[in-house]
């Protein structure tokens, strides 16, 4: 009985540690993509951009958080200040919640 309890305790701690380490990995790869804004949703904190590279085109949806830095030139702006058809560059990481925007730079 004691061995079973210790095994369950060990298993629980292992699972919690694994889940925590996956979510807080400081060495996640930062990706960069540029495109044209298709849609902004400041209620759901999402940004959708359209990218085109040669014959390839696609839409990418990003999650925008309070930590996301958004700038136009040298000025900080909010997600609501981004207009449809603005040219943007997005630095992002892939998380379990989706593509998290770290920095959005709006071209003038």
N, C-alpha and C positions, 0 to 999 in steps of 0.2 A: 504494500500500500504506500509506504514511504517512497519507494523507488518510483512508483507511478507518479506520485505528486511532484517529485523532483524532476522527472522527465518532462512533465507538462509545463512546469515552471521554466525549465531550460528552453524548451521549444518556444514558449511565448516570448521570452526575452530575445531569442534569436530572430524571430519574425519581426518584432518591433524594431530591433536594431537594423535589420535589413531594409525595412520600409523607410526608416528615418534616413539612412545613408543614401538611398536612391533619390530622395526628394531634395536633399541639401548638398548635392554634389557640386563643389565649387569649380570643378574643371570641366563644365559642360562646354561643348563646342559652340562658339558664337558664329552665326551665319549672317550674311548680308545679302539683301535683294533690293532692287530698285524697280519702281513701276508707277503706274498712275492710279490714283485713288478712285475706286469704284463706289465705295459706300463707307460711311462712318456711322457707328451706332454708339452714341455716348451714354445711352441708358444701359446697354449690355456690355459696354467697354470693349467694343470690337472695331477693327479696321480691316477693310477688304481692299486689296489692291489687285490691279490687272498687270500681268507681266507679259512681255513678248520678247522672245529671243529667236530670231530667224523665223522659221515656220512654226515654232512652238509658242503657244500662248496658254495662260492659265490664270485663275484667280486664287489668291492666297488670303486666308483669314487669320488675323492676329488678335491675341488677347492683349488688351492695354490695361496696365495696372497703375496704381498710385506711384510706383517706382519708375515707370517709363518716363524717360526724358524726351520731351517733344520740343523741337526748335524750328524756327524759320529765320534763317540768317543767324544772328547772334541773340535773338530774342526768344525767350521761353514762351510757349503757347500751350493751350489745352487741346484736347481731342476735338472739342466742339469748334475750334478755329480752323480745322483742316477742311478744305473744300473738295467737293467731287471734282475730279480731273487734275488736282494738284499732283505734281511729280514729287515722289517721296523716296527716301532710302530708309530701309528698316533693318536694324540690327536685332536679331532675335535668337532665342534658344528653344529647343524642342522640350516641352515638359509634358507631364501626364495630363495637364489641363488643356494642352494645345500649344500652338506656337506663341510664346510669350515675347512681346516686343520689349526690348531693353531701351532702344533709342530710335526715335523717328525724326528724320531730318527732312523738312519740307523745303523744296527748292523755291527760290523767289519767283 
